[in-house]
Amino acid sequence: MSDHLLTFELSKDKDELFVHGDAQGLRFLAKNLIQLADHADLGQYDHTHLMTEDWGGLELSNISQSQDSSLLNHVKLYGWPKQ
């Protein structure tokens, strides 16, 4: 189990994405996004996987923060270099 709170959850209608995180979880997400941006600046196409423990990862929390949404177990972040 991760030592931070970070979840990605879809609304009932699946038309909204909710990101829940404590300070440590949000910093973890920011660090990953900055790393992807740095690689994109270098012309590199990169990605990272964030998964719950149920899916073999430790990056995402596996407890939904809202009764009205569905927890995502796998989030894949992509960084694209400028074309």
Stockholm file with secondary structure:
# STOCKHOLM 1.0

chainA/1-83         MSDHLLTFELSKDKDELFVHGDAQGLRFLAKNLIQLADHADLGQYDHTHLMTEDWGGLELSNISQSQDSSLLNHVKLYGWPKQ
#=GR chainA/1-83 SS CCSSCEEEEEETTSCCEEEEECHHHHHHHHHHHHHHHHHHHTTCCEEEEEEBGGGTCSSBCSSCSCTTEEECSEEEEEECCCC
#=GC SS_cons        CCSSCEEEEEETTSCCEEEEECHHHHHHHHHHHHHHHHHHHTTCCEEEEEEBGGGTCSSBCSSCSCTTEEECSEEEEEECCCC
//
